[in-house]
């Protein structure tokens, strides 16, 4: 049995208090939320986990992963798009 804890929601994530506070504030005002987010930091600090749970709570759907290996061009995106983009 593993002692590894895997969060299931944004509420389960601990640490990164400033980031989590900002994201929770955005979730409280979804109609005013930005359409693009950039998560930056060292490997292993939780960028992917936080962004997946945040997007799920913001939009109600699981995020789609963009893998540049399978695209010759970056998919089109416009400010009118319904889906937020996370880098």
N, C-alpha and C positions, 0 to 999 in steps of 0.2 A: 504494500500500500504506500502510495506517495504522499508526502507532506506538502506537495506543491499546491498552492491555492490559485485557482483560476477564476477571476471575476466574471460574473454573469450579467451585470448591469453597471452603469456609470456609478451608481451609489456604492457598489462593492469595492471600488478602487480607493486605495488609501495612498497617502503621500501626494505630492504635486498639488498641495493645497491651493496655491494661487491660481494655477491653471484650472483646477476643478471649480473654484469659485467663479472664475470668469465664464466658464462653460455653463454652469448652472444659471448664472445671470442671463446668459443668452437664451437658454431654454425657457426662462420665465418670460421672455419677450420675443417669442418666435417670429412674430410678424415684422420685427425690426432686425432680424438676424442677418449678418453678412452672408454673401453667397460664396465666399472663398476663405479658406483657412490654411495657414501654414504652420505645421508643427515642426520645431527644430530642436535638436538635442543629440546627445551621445546615444550610441547603440545600447539598447536594453533598458531605457528609462521609462518606457511605457507609451511612446507616441502612437504606435499602431493600436494598442488596446484602447487607449482613451479616445482616439479618433473614431474607431469602429462603434463604440458604445454611444458616443456623442451623436454621430450621424443617425444611428438607429433611433435614439430618443428625439432628435430634431425632426426627422422625416417620417418615422414609423416603418421604414424599410431598411434592410441590410444594405450596406454600401457595396458597390461594384468595384472590383479591383482592376486597375489599369496596369497592364504589364507591357512595357515598351518593346519587349522582345517580339511581340506579336503584331505590332503596328508599324507601318512605314510612315504614318503621319499621326500627329496628336489629334484625338477626336475634337470636333468643333464644340465650342462652348460659348454661350452668350450670356450677358447679364440678365436676360429675360428667362433664362433656364430655371426650371422649378427645382432642380437638384443642386445642392451645394457641392463644391469641389474642395477636397482636402489634399494638401501636399505634405 
